[in-house]
Amino acid sequence: MRRIGITFAAALILVPFVGHASAVASPEDSGAATTIASPATSAVSPVPRASLTWRSCGSSLPSKARCSTLTVPRDWGSNRVKGTYGISVARIPAEKPSERIGVITFNPGGPGSAAVSNITWIQGMLPQRVRDRFDIVAWDPRGVGGSQPYISGCSIKDVYPRATGTVNWEKWAARYFAANAEAAAACYQANKQHAPYVGTWQLVHDLDALRAALGEEQLTFWGMSYGSTVGRAYAQYFPDRVRALLLDGVISPVSTIELWAREHTWDDPLAIETMLEALGPSYQAKYARVMDSLQTRTLRSSNGNTVTRWSVGRDIISWASYQSTWSSVANLLNWVDAGLRSRNAQTRQRSIDAAADMLSESSALDPKGWLEPQWTYVNCSDMPDRPTPARLAEIAREGEAAGGVHIGQSALREGVQCAGLPRFGRPIPQILSPISLTTPPLVANARADNRTPWTAALEMSRAFTGTRTVQYGGTHHIVFGRTTSCVNKPITRYLVGTRIPRRDVVCPLRY
């Protein structure tokens, strides 16, 4: 593998902000789709004037927190679909009631991340000025955490090409696509009664029902990662209900599954390069040596586990996303490099064992495997395109050329997520011309984030008039409350006073 040489300038090649017809299929229809011109054309059931009966949340949440359940229609778009879902809600009141502004709510990402169980974490990240003035309200999206429906677990063990040698991407993409398609199709059949009703279109209508039940005219919303899709979609459908909109770690408003796969061909190399530059020249050299060596050999631990280019590459890509895990990359490179190069046999084996244990522990953190139904059903409802194996093979080759075979596999993995699934649910229309809000959104993103790349933040900033951006110079995914005061100060001013910065904010990497 050649040493990574992608530059930031190359990574800023933008996807053209052009129109693609947004196809919408009814939940019962997996065939031809009709075209939607704007969000307003979709029929929506009336917002129920639901009341919220608050109760203690128990010992798992702060003592001042109160919990409730919001009842929503199974399908906001059709009265023919019977049934309701219960949405789990939690609320922590403003710490200074006399200075209360309203409600701040959030989506922590995923899709598939629960909010109620994360409300304590969010409360700890929010500055005191925000906690004083806002009730913090968390709600678990449909099918997640304490909210209905229950979606049965489906999993598939992720697989990789052979451990060494060249990869025939055409053959491998076809095999990988087929394996994922079989598992995804079986999972869909097991959850067919619910899968069409958990997409973002339904979620934003749940959110507005929650707003009404809370008795609020407007909401302040913090969308993290996938939550940025929830936030921008809420602004599309309910622009007058948005007081302030912070989009943090941003997904493009013109996203497709194919675009997500293609992003990995450059955003993973950029994140790795940014991380290695911060760790220093010795780690840049170790990374090049390790990945080059693992193209032709593997390392076996004392208990039989194998260290390969796939396991090392997978975790380096993942750990590059957060500065808090950069030290894990440094340790892994130290151990694998020593396992490859040490002249002492005992030192080599101890290093290999340490690396293998570390890689094994990281794999154990994801016991469900690659296929996560909530994540899959939301993404594949929101974005109806289904890239072919041949197209994904082409993208994987581009990834290998940009940064090695592990980058190609990363792009392929992203692109097969809807393999084997029909079109279902209601896609979220792309934003093809700017939307005007009373208070423009604030878009925050790390320059080298490989989960939500900076190009997506730029595309989001162009989707709304008057938007300003806050750029952080590192890779950290979701930057507010997790990076530096340079990032936090303008965002806090915006949330409390709806004061948009006069110009875009650029904050340097601190490590």
Secondary structure, 3 states (H helix, E strand, C coil): CCCCCCCHHHHCCCCCCCCCCEEECCCCCCCCCEEECCHHHCCCCCCCCCCCCCEECCCCCCCCCEEEEEEEECCCCCCCCCCEEEEEEEEECCCCHHHCCEEEEEECCCCCCCCHHHHHHHHHHCCHHHHHHEEEEEECCCCCCCCCCCCCCCCCCCCCCCCCCCCCHHHHHHHHHHHHHHHHHHHHHHCCCCHHHCCHHHHHHHHHHHHHHHCCCCEEEEEECHHHHHHHHHHHHCHHHEEEEEEECCCCCCCCHHHHHHHHHHHHHHHHHHHHHHHCHHHHHHHHHHHHHCCCCCEECCCCCEECHHHHHHHHHHHCCCHHHHHHHHHHHHHHHHHHHCCCHHHHHHHHHHHHHHHHHHHHCCCCCCCCHHHHHHHHHHCCCCCCHHHHHHHHHHHHHHHCHHHHHHHHHHHCCCCCCCCCCCCCCCCCCCECCCCCCEEEEECCCCCCCHHHHHHHHCCECCCEEEEECCCCCCCCCCCCHHHHHHHHHHHHHCCCCCCCEEECCCC
